[in-house]
């Protein structure tokens, strides 16, 4: 027999068109021949004509923000505008050293733009690799082209897992079932026939065919949704929304405080106007945590670049954060724990059926499916030849049915109808063949049943007439990296749940070989409770679930989420799409169907399950470190606001010039925060970002402000005469630096050699400023006499002790 079984038609198709032999048939009507048997599609001249008219699918599918958006997003911010105005004022009224904060902002903004442009380049390059390439017939030849090259009227072929990329009208249908749930919310697949409409954004779950593009570009139904869904974004994450909330509160605090400070320094105090302006600006600038947003963007961008080097496409930036918060990862066995290919290891004929005859049936079944899955491909490889049978009806595999089938006219004139699928679905519970199947499943082997049936394939109850003919035993190829990856998740307290459409015992045996905890306790999903809370309890207890339908996968994800779990779902087939869409984080293999890649937030282009730990680690590094350094930034904001309030209430000069706080911010926040934000961090991300940051930032800021102001007031009574303000400022600066350095020392824990070196080098940097004459003059810092400097150190030491005590109390009293 040839590789494709001959198909006998059943007469003319409705509408008067006669169908030639060669293609598969839907359950009722025969289908047209495949493209390779006849010319089809547009000619090259017609394509050129449509391109010239602009009838091209020109929707810009971007994986990242445009260059203009990146520059605008980093430059045109609320706080940049405030600091920009203050910078211009300082350039006019004060020495250049009091304008250093403006140059720092320029440098920070430049760094942010460069890093995000690097991330854009990485993402755009990966997006091209992972881009959907639909098969289009032109001049009678089928070829893969870029989605953006599709023109109006193109004939586009469809198969299981393919995404419908533009709107169109079905031209050929071979049991074509399309899932439109991403557009309509209805989960049941729709059987499409010739002349039916298909919408972009839907995908094929079974069968095949072709459609003619009737709407392309932005006219397509889901074009805007697709463009928005695939765009690189910095929003809709707890981290980003938490920072936005903090900045909103900061603005509310800053405005009235700044107004009071301005009035106090310019109206109430009768001092030099330029000096008053400088000190007013010096009080306002540190209230703004301008570097926090920058550092978050840089940390995310660098994370994207690092993952890009591992061939991991992050389609939505918050996915890095989301995967760091995951505590349950649901794994589809096929394509995740096992490789896509399989091998037929044994063929067991049943009920006296001749093995040679069985091989002929299997060969004919394989040839009847133009798009065989991995199991059927293994059967085709093992049973390539057979008698010249003619296929009169075909039913492609569906994950909902768990079987495929075909009807044949055999060479001697007899007819027969066969199903190939899961034994425990096709046979009743008491059938003795199931005991034989169970033994094979316990060895981790996959078993398919070949059964003869007496009904029509389109009858939903056809499986009830199944008469077992043979068992096909398949061995799955384990991924060499799967065991190590599962061990990593177990070590990181992330529960792994294997959810598969295969037999539960077989799946459990495979998972057991890979060392999955709880793999010996398997659950048949057909016995799962339908009620969500009860289902969640079973899911919490079990680790391996078999015979799961696509709709059940979706329900299981929802049940886990209802119990407070953050769920990641991995998959590569169309049966995973609904679950991937509903999961907190969807992860698709690069070799997976276009539908799965379209809805997943993360695509592993190298098809390596072992890349997932790197993604989790990158997310934990970003979230954990940003939480750390945010405390530094917010501590500065708290002590700046409180200092301004104390100054206004006490009617004294603001103790600092902008140059002093620029120096302190650089040494205690800016430089160390950059290193801390990029350091390794394996701690699982925890919720309540704002609460976790502010519970430490508020007491730290209060202690820093009160100790600094106490030193300042003490210095005002100690020093008198001309130049006293400079001496008072120097003493207050020393106290504030030492307390802020201690906050940094706490944040840097647990200590490593480089963290200790970082804190020590920041202290050494400030010491250099105090001892080098020209730096003393540049920063206007000169400690006068031995008494007050040592008093400043003593007050800072008291503040450090209080900081330690409050830090430990807050950790015990308000655990995150």
Secondary structure, 3 states (H helix, E strand, C coil): CCCCCEECCCCECCCCCECCCCCCCCCCCCCCCCHHHCCCCECHHHHHHHHHCCCECCCCCCCCCCHHHHHHHHHCCHHHHHHHHHHHHHHHHCCHHHHHHHHHHHHHHHHHHHHHHHHHHHHHHHHHHCCCCCEEEECCEEEECCHHHCECCCEEEECCCCECCCEEEEEEEEEEEEECHHHHCCCCCEECCCCCEECCCCEEEEEEEEEEEEECHHHCCCHHHHHHHCCCCCCCCHHHHHHHHHHHHHHHHHHHHHHHHHHHHHHHCCCCHHHHHHHHHHHHHCCCCHHHHHHHHHHHHHHHHHHHCCCEEECCCHHHHHHHCCCEEEECCECCCEEEEEEEEEEEECCCCCHHHHHHHHHHHHHHCCCCCHHHHHHHHHCCCCCCCEEEEEEEEECCCCEEEEEEECCCCCEEEEEEEEHHHHCCCCCCHHHHHHHHHCCCCEEEEEEEECCCCCCCCHHHHCEEEEEEEEEEEECCCHHHHHHHHHHCCCEEEEECCCCHHHHHHHHHHCCCCCCCCEEEHHHCCCCHHHHHHHHHHCCEEECCCHHHHHHHHHHHHHCCCCEEEEECCHHHHHHHHHCCEEEEECCCCHHHHHHCCEEECCCCHHHHHHHHHHHHHHHHHHHHHHHHHHHHHHHHHHHHHHHHHHCCCCCCCHHHHHHHHHHHHHHHHHHHHCCCCCCCCCCCHHHHHHHHHHHHHHHHHHHHHHHHHHHHHHCCCCCHHHHHHHHHHHHHHHHHHHHHHHHCCCCCHHHHHHHHHHHHHHHHHHHCHHHHHHHCCCCCCHHHHHHHHHHHHHHHHHHHHHHHHHHHHCCC
